[in-house]
Amino acid sequence: MPLNKRDEILLQKIVNYCDDIDRTKAFFGASESALRENSVYRNALAMCLLR
């Protein structure tokens, strides 16, 4: 089943948000303790998930 333009745009946005998450993890470190201890890190990841 071919994708329509709206589906393509939505999928591209999802890929971009995943890329944002990867860059954020690389910036702050991917450790669980860094995530627990740094609210800026948590908020940055949360915003990618909320979009």
All heavy atoms as TSV, in Angstrom:
chain	resi	resn	atom	element	x	y	z
A	1	MET	N	N	0.845	-1.175	0.000
A	1	MET	CA	C	0.000	0.000	0.000
A	1	MET	C	C	0.895	1.244	0.000
A	1	MET	O	O	1.718	1.409	0.892
A	1	MET	CB	C	-0.884	-0.034	1.244
A	1	MET	CG	C	-1.823	1.129	1.349
A	1	MET	SD	S	-3.110	0.817	2.559
A	1	MET	CE	C	-2.576	1.874	3.853
A	2	PRO	N	N	0.752	2.086	-0.994
A	2	PRO	CA	C	1.608	3.282	-1.067
A	2	PRO	C	C	1.253	4.297	0.023
A	2	PRO	O	O	0.106	4.403	0.461
A	2	PRO	CB	C	1.307	3.845	-2.457
A	2	PRO	CG	C	-0.024	3.293	-2.820
A	2	PRO	CD	C	-0.174	1.992	-2.109
A	3	LEU	N	N	2.285	5.014	0.458
A	3	LEU	CA	C	2.087	6.065	1.455
A	3	LEU	C	C	1.599	7.335	0.778
A	3	LEU	O	O	2.037	7.676	-0.315
A	3	LEU	CB	C	3.398	6.377	2.161
A	3	LEU	CG	C	4.010	5.279	3.019
A	3	LEU	CD1	C	5.349	5.741	3.559
A	3	LEU	CD2	C	3.090	4.892	4.148
A	4	ASN	N	N	0.712	8.041	1.452
A	4	ASN	CA	C	0.335	9.341	0.926
A	4	ASN	C	C	1.304	10.386	1.492
A	4	ASN	O	O	2.124	10.089	2.353
A	4	ASN	CB	C	-1.135	9.680	1.231
A	4	ASN	CG	C	-1.428	9.770	2.710
A	4	ASN	OD1	O	-0.639	10.297	3.483
A	4	ASN	ND2	N	-2.580	9.269	3.112
A	5	LYS	N	N	1.222	11.583	1.002
A	5	LYS	CA	C	2.172	12.636	1.386
A	5	LYS	C	C	2.124	12.906	2.894
A	5	LYS	O	O	3.159	13.096	3.527
A	5	LYS	CB	C	1.865	13.909	0.600
A	5	LYS	CG	C	2.896	14.981	0.776
A	5	LYS	CD	C	4.222	14.529	0.214
A	5	LYS	CE	C	5.232	15.654	0.280
A	5	LYS	NZ	N	6.565	15.208	-0.085
A	6	ARG	N	N	0.923	12.911	3.470
A	6	ARG	CA	C	0.778	13.164	4.909
A	6	ARG	C	C	1.507	12.096	5.723
A	6	ARG	O	O	2.173	12.397	6.702
A	6	ARG	CB	C	-0.698	13.206	5.277
A	6	ARG	CG	C	-0.943	13.517	6.729
A	6	ARG	CD	C	-2.452	13.661	6.987
A	6	ARG	NE	N	-2.709	13.926	8.379
A	6	ARG	CZ	C	-2.898	12.982	9.299
A	6	ARG	NH1	N	-2.859	11.720	8.968
A	6	ARG	NH2	N	-3.144	13.308	10.552
A	7	ASP	N	N	1.379	10.827	5.314
A	7	ASP	CA	C	2.066	9.732	5.999
A	7	ASP	C	C	3.581	9.895	5.907
A	7	ASP	O	O	4.296	9.670	6.882
A	7	ASP	CB	C	1.658	8.382	5.407
A	7	ASP	CG	C	0.223	8.010	5.704
A	7	ASP	OD1	O	-0.352	8.561	6.672
A	7	ASP	OD2	O	-0.326	7.168	4.969
A	8	GLU	N	N	4.060	10.266	4.733
A	8	GLU	CA	C	5.498	10.470	4.545
A	8	GLU	C	C	6.011	11.569	5.466
A	8	GLU	O	O	7.075	11.424	6.077
A	8	GLU	CB	C	5.802	10.834	3.099
A	8	GLU	CG	C	5.636	9.696	2.134
A	8	GLU	CD	C	5.952	10.118	0.707
A	8	GLU	OE1	O	6.876	10.930	0.500
A	8	GLU	OE2	O	5.254	9.622	-0.196
A	9	ILE	N	N	5.277	12.664	5.570
A	9	ILE	CA	C	5.676	13.779	6.429
A	9	ILE	C	C	5.698	13.336	7.880
A	9	ILE	O	O	6.647	13.633	8.619
A	9	ILE	CB	C	4.739	14.985	6.220
A	9	ILE	CG1	C	4.949	15.575	4.831
A	9	ILE	CG2	C	4.952	16.032	7.302
A	9	ILE	CD1	C	3.906	16.596	4.409
A	10	LEU	N	N	4.679	12.614	8.304
A	10	LEU	CA	C	4.607	12.142	9.679
A	10	LEU	C	C	5.759	11.195	10.003
A	10	LEU	O	O	6.407	11.319	11.056
A	10	LEU	CB	C	3.265	11.443	9.933
A	10	LEU	CG	C	3.030	10.907	11.334
A	10	LEU	CD1	C	3.108	12.016	12.365
A	10	LEU	CD2	C	1.679	10.223	11.405
A	11	LEU	N	N	6.046	10.270	9.113
A	11	LEU	CA	C	7.156	9.345	9.339
A	11	LEU	C	C	8.488	10.079	9.389
A	11	LEU	O	O	9.354	9.743	10.198
A	11	LEU	CB	C	7.173	8.265	8.256
A	11	LEU	CG	C	6.066	7.227	8.363
A	11	LEU	CD1	C	6.072	6.319	7.134
A	11	LEU	CD2	C	6.185	6.420	9.636
A	12	GLN	N	N	8.667	11.087	8.555
A	12	GLN	CA	C	9.909	11.854	8.576
A	12	GLN	C	C	10.050	12.605	9.895
A	12	GLN	O	O	11.144	12.699	10.456
A	12	GLN	CB	C	9.984	12.825	7.399
A	12	GLN	CG	C	11.324	13.530	7.296
A	12	GLN	CD	C	12.487	12.556	7.186
A	12	GLN	OE1	O	12.499	11.676	6.335
A	12	GLN	NE2	N	13.463	12.695	8.066
A	13	LYS	N	N	8.959	13.130	10.422
A	13	LYS	CA	C	9.002	13.806	11.723
A	13	LYS	C	C	9.400	12.833	12.821
A	13	LYS	O	O	10.205	13.175	13.702
A	13	LYS	CB	C	7.653	14.440	12.048
A	13	LYS	CG	C	7.371	15.688	11.259
A	13	LYS	CD	C	6.047	16.304	11.664
A	13	LYS	CE	C	5.790	17.569	10.875
A	13	LYS	NZ	N	4.608	18.278	11.362
A	14	ILE	N	N	8.876	11.624	12.788
A	14	ILE	CA	C	9.230	10.617	13.790
A	14	ILE	C	C	10.718	10.301	13.722
A	14	ILE	O	O	11.396	10.222	14.749
A	14	ILE	CB	C	8.371	9.347	13.600
A	14	ILE	CG1	C	6.915	9.644	13.969
A	14	ILE	CG2	C	8.920	8.194	14.443
A	14	ILE	CD1	C	5.942	8.542	13.586
A	15	VAL	N	N	11.233	10.139	12.521
A	15	VAL	CA	C	12.668	9.875	12.341
A	15	VAL	C	C	13.489	11.045	12.887
A	15	VAL	O	O	14.493	10.845	13.577
A	15	VAL	CB	C	13.001	9.602	10.854
A	15	VAL	CG1	C	14.494	9.611	10.613
A	15	VAL	CG2	C	12.380	8.282	10.411
A	16	ASN	N	N	13.049	12.272	12.617
A	16	ASN	CA	C	13.773	13.449	13.113
A	16	ASN	C	C	13.774	13.499	14.639
A	16	ASN	O	O	14.782	13.834	15.251
A	16	ASN	CB	C	13.167	14.726	12.546
A	16	ASN	CG	C	13.437	14.896	11.072
A	16	ASN	OD1	O	14.335	14.277	10.514
A	16	ASN	ND2	N	12.637	15.701	10.414
A	17	TYR	N	N	12.641	13.156	15.269
A	17	TYR	CA	C	12.582	13.137	16.733
A	17	TYR	C	C	13.498	12.057	17.293
A	17	TYR	O	O	14.162	12.266	18.315
A	17	TYR	CB	C	11.153	12.925	17.230
A	17	TYR	CG	C	10.210	14.049	16.870
A	17	TYR	CD1	C	8.897	13.780	16.499
A	17	TYR	CD2	C	10.617	15.380	16.894
A	17	TYR	CE1	C	8.021	14.806	16.165
A	17	TYR	CE2	C	9.748	16.397	16.553
A	17	TYR	CZ	C	8.451	16.107	16.199
A	17	TYR	OH	O	7.596	17.120	15.873
A	18	CYS	N	N	13.571	10.921	16.638
A	18	CYS	CA	C	14.499	9.864	17.067
A	18	CYS	C	C	15.945	10.337	16.950
A	18	CYS	O	O	16.769	10.071	17.839
A	18	CYS	CB	C	14.280	8.596	16.250
A	18	CYS	SG	S	12.721	7.769	16.604
A	19	ASP	N	N	16.255	11.052	15.894
A	19	ASP	CA	C	17.596	11.623	15.733
A	19	ASP	C	C	17.885	12.634	16.842
A	19	ASP	O	O	18.998	12.675	17.380
A	19	ASP	CB	C	17.754	12.291	14.367
A	19	ASP	CG	C	17.775	11.299	13.221
A	19	ASP	OD1	O	18.014	10.094	13.462
A	19	ASP	OD2	O	17.538	11.728	12.068
A	20	ASP	N	N	16.888	13.448	17.191
A	20	ASP	CA	C	17.048	14.399	18.292
A	20	ASP	C	C	17.353	13.678	19.601
A	20	ASP	O	O	18.203	14.117	20.376
A	20	ASP	CB	C	15.788	15.252	18.478
A	20	ASP	CG	C	15.576	16.275	17.379
A	20	ASP	OD1	O	16.524	16.546	16.615
A	20	ASP	OD2	O	14.445	16.803	17.288
A	21	ILE	N	N	16.671	12.577	19.842
A	21	ILE	CA	C	16.915	11.788	21.054
A	21	ILE	C	C	18.336	11.246	21.045
A	21	ILE	O	O	19.039	11.316	22.066
A	21	ILE	CB	C	15.872	10.656	21.187
A	21	ILE	CG1	C	14.504	11.249	21.540
A	21	ILE	CG2	C	16.306	9.632	22.231
A	21	ILE	CD1	C	13.362	10.263	21.471
A	22	ASP	N	N	18.794	10.726	19.918
A	22	ASP	CA	C	20.175	10.218	19.824
A	22	ASP	C	C	21.195	11.316	20.102
A	22	ASP	O	O	22.174	11.094	20.826
A	22	ASP	CB	C	20.439	9.617	18.445
A	22	ASP	CG	C	19.846	8.234	18.277
A	22	ASP	OD1	O	19.530	7.585	19.293
A	22	ASP	OD2	O	19.702	7.802	17.120
A	23	ARG	N	N	20.975	12.502	19.541
A	23	ARG	CA	C	21.908	13.611	19.772
A	23	ARG	C	C	21.893	14.056	21.235
A	23	ARG	O	O	22.937	14.359	21.815
A	23	ARG	CB	C	21.582	14.783	18.852
A	23	ARG	CG	C	22.049	14.585	17.417
A	23	ARG	CD	C	21.920	15.858	16.593
A	23	ARG	NE	N	20.542	16.286	16.423
A	23	ARG	CZ	C	19.724	15.816	15.491
A	23	ARG	NH1	N	20.129	14.896	14.646
A	23	ARG	NH2	N	18.483	16.263	15.397
A	24	THR	N	N	20.710	14.061	21.846
A	24	THR	CA	C	20.598	14.443	23.250
A	24	THR	C	C	21.317	13.440	24.131
A	24	THR	O	O	22.049	13.820	25.058
A	24	THR	CB	C	19.110	14.544	23.664
A	24	THR	OG1	O	18.476	15.505	22.833
A	24	THR	CG2	C	18.968	14.964	25.112
A	25	LYS	N	N	21.137	12.152	23.851
A	25	LYS	CA	C	21.830	11.123	24.626
A	25	LYS	C	C	23.342	11.252	24.465
A	25	LYS	O	O	24.086	11.086	25.434
A	25	LYS	CB	C	21.372	9.740	24.183
A	25	LYS	CG	C	19.985	9.384	24.678
A	25	LYS	CD	C	19.488	8.063	24.114
A	25	LYS	CE	C	20.409	6.931	24.379
A	25	LYS	NZ	N	19.943	5.641	23.848
A	26	ALA	N	N	23.808	11.548	23.284
A	26	ALA	CA	C	25.241	11.707	23.056
A	26	ALA	C	C	25.777	12.923	23.804
A	26	ALA	O	O	26.892	12.894	24.339
A	26	ALA	CB	C	25.526	11.846	21.562
A	27	PHE	N	N	24.994	13.983	23.879
A	27	PHE	CA	C	25.420	15.213	24.555
A	27	PHE	C	C	25.512	15.009	26.063
A	27	PHE	O	O	26.482	15.411	26.701
A	27	PHE	CB	C	24.455	16.347	24.217
A	27	PHE	CG	C	24.839	17.665	24.813
A	27	PHE	CD1	C	25.801	18.458	24.206
A	27	PHE	CD2	C	24.248	18.114	25.981
A	27	PHE	CE1	C	26.171	19.681	24.754
A	27	PHE	CE2	C	24.606	19.331	26.547
A	27	PHE	CZ	C	25.571	20.110	25.924
A	28	PHE	N	N	24.477	14.398	26.662
A	28	PHE	CA	C	24.417	14.254	28.109
A	28	PHE	C	C	25.008	12.949	28.612
A	28	PHE	O	O	25.261	12.798	29.800
A	28	PHE	CB	C	22.965	14.342	28.594
A	28	PHE	CG	C	22.396	15.726	28.551
A	28	PHE	CD1	C	21.588	16.127	27.507
A	28	PHE	CD2	C	22.668	16.639	29.557
A	28	PHE	CE1	C	21.057	17.405	27.458
A	28	PHE	CE2	C	22.149	17.920	29.516
A	28	PHE	CZ	C	21.338	18.298	28.465
A	29	GLY	N	N	25.195	12.000	27.740
A	29	GLY	CA	C	25.629	10.667	28.150
A	29	GLY	C	C	24.416	9.768	28.246
A	29	GLY	O	O	23.324	10.211	28.583
A	30	ALA	N	N	24.610	8.525	27.951
A	30	ALA	CA	C	23.475	7.617	27.862
A	30	ALA	C	C	23.224	6.851	29.151
A	30	ALA	O	O	22.416	5.950	29.173
A	30	ALA	CB	C	23.697	6.634	26.710
A	31	SER	N	N	23.891	7.231	30.230
A	31	SER	CA	C	23.737	6.460	31.461
A	31	SER	C	C	22.412	6.762	32.154
A	31	SER	O	O	21.867	7.865	32.068
A	31	SER	CB	C	24.884	6.750	32.429
A	31	SER	OG	O	24.750	8.031	32.992
A	32	GLU	N	N	21.928	5.760	32.849
A	32	GLU	CA	C	20.677	5.914	33.589
A	32	GLU	C	C	20.839	6.936	34.713
A	32	GLU	O	O	19.932	7.732	34.975
A	32	GLU	CB	C	20.253	4.569	34.171
A	32	GLU	CG	C	18.945	4.619	34.906
A	32	GLU	CD	C	18.541	3.272	35.481
A	32	GLU	OE1	O	19.056	2.245	35.013
A	32	GLU	OE2	O	17.713	3.270	36.401
A	33	SER	N	N	21.994	6.946	35.340
A	33	SER	CA	C	22.213	7.899	36.436
A	33	SER	C	C	22.211	9.342	35.922
A	33	SER	O	O	21.681	10.236	36.589
A	33	SER	CB	C	23.508	7.592	37.177
A	33	SER	OG	O	24.620	7.728	36.329
A	34	ALA	N	N	22.770	9.577	34.741
A	34	ALA	CA	C	22.746	10.925	34.165
A	34	ALA	C	C	21.308	11.366	33.910
A	34	ALA	O	O	20.948	12.516	34.162
A	34	ALA	CB	C	23.552	10.966	32.876
A	35	LEU	N	N	20.490	10.448	33.452
A	35	LEU	CA	C	19.091	10.754	33.187
A	35	LEU	C	C	18.353	11.073	34.491
A	35	LEU	O	O	17.579	12.020	34.562
A	35	LEU	CB	C	18.421	9.581	32.469
A	35	LEU	CG	C	16.963	9.757	32.080
A	35	LEU	CD1	C	16.788	10.910	31.098
A	35	LEU	CD2	C	16.422	8.470	31.480
A	36	ARG	N	N	18.619	10.287	35.532
A	36	ARG	CA	C	17.949	10.513	36.818
A	36	ARG	C	C	18.379	11.818	37.478
A	36	ARG	O	O	17.575	12.490	38.100
A	36	ARG	CB	C	18.239	9.356	37.785
A	36	ARG	CG	C	17.254	8.221	37.661
A	36	ARG	CD	C	17.434	7.215	38.776
A	36	ARG	NE	N	18.337	6.165	38.316
A	36	ARG	CZ	C	19.521	5.874	38.863
A	36	ARG	NH1	N	19.941	6.490	39.920
A	36	ARG	NH2	N	20.269	4.933	38.357
A	37	GLU	N	N	19.629	12.184	37.322
A	37	GLU	CA	C	20.196	13.315	38.049
A	37	GLU	C	C	20.077	14.655	37.331
A	37	GLU	O	O	20.292	15.693	37.949
A	37	GLU	CB	C	21.673	13.033	38.350
A	37	GLU	CG	C	21.876	11.858	39.276
A	37	GLU	CD	C	23.324	11.411	39.364
A	37	GLU	OE1	O	24.204	12.105	38.803
A	37	GLU	OE2	O	23.559	10.349	39.977
A	38	ASN	N	N	19.741	14.654	36.062
A	38	ASN	CA	C	19.764	15.891	35.301
A	38	ASN	C	C	18.376	16.188	34.716
A	38	ASN	O	O	17.946	15.566	33.744
A	38	ASN	CB	C	20.806	15.789	34.183
A	38	ASN	CG	C	21.082	17.098	33.528
A	38	ASN	OD1	O	20.180	17.883	33.290
A	38	ASN	ND2	N	22.347	17.327	33.201
A	39	SER	N	N	17.705	17.170	35.282
A	39	SER	CA	C	16.356	17.498	34.813
A	39	SER	C	C	16.361	18.076	33.397
A	39	SER	O	O	15.390	17.898	32.651
A	39	SER	CB	C	15.670	18.459	35.778
A	39	SER	OG	O	16.343	19.699	35.820
A	40	VAL	N	N	17.415	18.756	33.012
A	40	VAL	CA	C	17.498	19.302	31.653
A	40	VAL	C	C	17.533	18.148	30.638
A	40	VAL	O	O	16.857	18.194	29.609
A	40	VAL	CB	C	18.737	20.216	31.499
A	40	VAL	CG1	C	18.918	20.657	30.060
A	40	VAL	CG2	C	18.621	21.412	32.430
A	41	TYR	N	N	18.285	17.125	30.964
A	41	TYR	CA	C	18.365	15.928	30.121
A	41	TYR	C	C	16.984	15.270	30.019
A	41	TYR	O	O	16.496	14.988	28.920
A	41	TYR	CB	C	19.387	14.977	30.722
A	41	TYR	CG	C	19.695	13.703	29.976
A	41	TYR	CD1	C	19.311	13.485	28.665
A	41	TYR	CD2	C	20.413	12.691	30.602
A	41	TYR	CE1	C	19.623	12.313	28.004
A	41	TYR	CE2	C	20.726	11.518	29.953
A	41	TYR	CZ	C	20.331	11.330	28.663
A	41	TYR	OH	O	20.634	10.166	28.014
A	42	ARG	N	N	16.336	15.048	31.146
A	42	ARG	CA	C	15.001	14.434	31.144
A	42	ARG	C	C	14.012	15.259	30.337
A	42	ARG	O	O	13.246	14.729	29.532
A	42	ARG	CB	C	14.484	14.273	32.579
A	42	ARG	CG	C	15.097	13.134	33.337
A	42	ARG	CD	C	14.345	12.852	34.625
A	42	ARG	NE	N	14.142	14.021	35.459
A	42	ARG	CZ	C	15.006	14.478	36.345
A	42	ARG	NH1	N	16.169	13.864	36.516
A	42	ARG	NH2	N	14.726	15.548	37.078
A	43	ASN	N	N	14.033	16.569	30.541
A	43	ASN	CA	C	13.101	17.441	29.821
A	43	ASN	C	C	13.368	17.442	28.320
A	43	ASN	O	O	12.431	17.481	27.518
A	43	ASN	CB	C	13.152	18.854	30.377
A	43	ASN	CG	C	12.596	18.943	31.774
A	43	ASN	OD1	O	11.838	18.089	32.210
A	43	ASN	ND2	N	12.989	19.975	32.497
A	44	ALA	N	N	14.627	17.421	27.940
A	44	ALA	CA	C	14.971	17.398	26.516
A	44	ALA	C	C	14.437	16.126	25.858
A	44	ALA	O	O	13.868	16.181	24.763
A	44	ALA	CB	C	16.481	17.497	26.334
A	45	LEU	N	N	14.602	14.993	26.529
A	45	LEU	CA	C	14.078	13.749	25.975
A	45	LEU	C	C	12.561	13.737	25.966
A	45	LEU	O	O	11.929	13.297	25.002
A	45	LEU	CB	C	14.602	12.553	26.773
A	45	LEU	CG	C	16.086	12.255	26.634
A	45	LEU	CD1	C	16.469	11.071	27.497
A	45	LEU	CD2	C	16.479	12.008	25.190
A	46	ALA	N	N	11.957	14.258	27.034
A	46	ALA	CA	C	10.496	14.274	27.124
A	46	ALA	C	C	9.883	15.116	26.006
A	46	ALA	O	O	8.849	14.739	25.435
A	46	ALA	CB	C	10.052	14.805	28.483
A	47	MET	N	N	10.498	16.231	25.681
A	47	MET	CA	C	9.953	17.078	24.623
A	47	MET	C	C	9.967	16.363	23.271
A	47	MET	O	O	9.040	16.526	22.480
A	47	MET	CB	C	10.728	18.403	24.535
A	47	MET	CG	C	10.458	19.327	25.702
A	47	MET	SD	S	8.694	19.655	25.959
A	47	MET	CE	C	8.283	20.504	24.463
A	48	CYS	N	N	10.987	15.568	23.026
A	48	CYS	CA	C	11.025	14.798	21.773
A	48	CYS	C	C	9.877	13.800	21.732
A	48	CYS	O	O	9.306	13.549	20.675
A	48	CYS	CB	C	12.346	14.077	21.648
A	48	CYS	SG	S	13.767	15.139	21.375
A	49	LEU	N	N	9.550	13.236	22.871
A	49	LEU	CA	C	8.483	12.229	22.928
A	49	LEU	C	C	7.103	12.860	22.870
A	49	LEU	O	O	6.152	12.229	22.409
A	49	LEU	CB	C	8.613	11.391	24.194
A	49	LEU	CG	C	9.902	10.570	24.294
A	49	LEU	CD1	C	10.010	9.929	25.667
A	49	LEU	CD2	C	9.967	9.528	23.192
A	50	LEU	N	N	6.964	14.091	23.325
A	50	LEU	CA	C	5.672	14.748	23.369
A	50	LEU	C	C	5.233	15.342	22.038
A	50	LEU	O	O	4.060	15.595	21.825
A	50	LEU	CB	C	5.676	15.861	24.415
A	50	LEU	CG	C	5.721	15.395	25.861
A	50	LEU	CD1	C	5.898	16.597	26.786
A	50	LEU	CD2	C	4.469	14.632	26.217
A	51	ARG	N	N	6.150	15.587	21.155
A	51	ARG	CA	C	5.817	16.249	19.891
A	51	ARG	C	C	4.936	15.429	19.043
A	51	ARG	O	O	4.797	14.448	18.712
A	51	ARG	CB	C	7.087	16.599	19.123
A	51	ARG	CG	C	7.880	17.644	19.841
A	51	ARG	CD	C	9.044	17.985	19.018
A	51	ARG	NE	N	10.037	18.680	19.837
A	51	ARG	CZ	C	11.194	19.055	19.398
A	51	ARG	NH1	N	11.550	18.796	18.178
A	51	ARG	NH2	N	12.024	19.676	20.154
